Amino acid sequence: MITFSLEPTDLIQRKLSTKLVITESTDVVVIGQCIDMFNWELDWDGMFNIDTALERIMNGDRLYVARYDAELFGYCWLHQSDESQYKIYNVFSKSSQFKRNYGASDMLYYVISNYVNGNVYAEVDSWNRKSINVFRKLGFAQK
C-alpha cells in the first residue's frame, strides 16, 4: 500500500470542461448506478454496497459523482477526519469513455479544490498504476 499526501497549496491547477459536472449524492438510485458501473468493469471483494454507502453518509462521509455530458462516469468518497485532514478513497472512473481522459484526475481536482480545506491523503495499492499516476498528476507526494 502506498500513501499519498497533498498540501492544499501543492494541488496542480487544471482547466475543466464545462461539460463536466460533479455533485454530491445521497440518492440510493445514483449509489446503485455507481456500484453497477464499477462492477461492470471490475471484480473486487471490497466493493461497497448500498447499506455500506448509506452508513458512510450517515457518518459524515461524502460521495461525489461525476458526469460528462450528463452521463455518469465516476465517483469518489471524501472523509473528513478533523478541521484540516481529509481522506479520498474508493476512487473510480470508467476506463476508456472519452477521447481526452476526463476521469479520476479531473474529478479529484474538482472535489479537492471545492470541498477540501486542508491536507488530503489517499492510500493506493502498489499494483494500481492508474491511480498512482492520477495522484502524482495532481501534485500528491508519496509518503
Secondary structure, 3 states (H helix, E strand, C coil): CEEEEECHHHCCCCCCCCCEEEEEECCHHHHHHHHHHHHHHCCCCCCCCHHHHHHHHHCCCEEEEEEECCEEEEEEEEEEEECCEEEEEEEEECCCCCCCCCCHHHHHHHHHHHHCCCEEEEEECCCCHHHHHHHHHCCCEEC
